[in-house]
Amino acid sequence: MGPRHPLGPITLPRVRAALLCAAALAAPLAAGCSAKPDASSGGKAAEPASLRELARRTDCDVTGTRKVKDLEQGNCKTPRGRYVLLSFVSDQGMDSWLHEAKPWGGWYLVGARWVAVSEKPTLESLRKDLGGEIVQGDHHDGAGSGGGHGGAHGGGHG
């Protein structure tokens, strides 16, 4: 059927999960994000923070956490909505992730070595506590169907 992947068989759920994770971080990089305070974020600096700190600041009991070499990811479900939080070890790691995620669309709240992925209204609410910049991924045909980001905020299920 094809070459064997070193992490096991490549299945549609694995590919989809990897792409959704990548999508959650790629958009802000390509859009030229900044962690500096600006008027649109109320002057709040989006400082580097661990996944645990991001969850605490958004009143989330994070679930489904995953930690790999360059990033840590967790899922949140609060009265504000459902969202995925990602914290990165380096700016370069976040930039790479964002570059890969951008083509998949969606909405991203981007800070200093962290990203939150969700629907825009949820990110607007989170921004009040975290700072950062809201960035949209690439546009796709059929935007009304949610095809570009429908699963991005629930990518940790599975």
Secondary structure, 3 states (H helix, E strand, C coil): CCCCCCCCCCCHHHHHHHHHHHHHHHHHHHCCCCCCCCHHHCCCCCCCCCHHHHHHHCCCCCEEEEECCCEEEEEEEECCEEEEEEEECCHHHHHHHHHHHHHHCCEEEECCCEEEEECHHHHHHHHHHHCCEEEECCCCCCHHHCCCCCCHHHCCCC
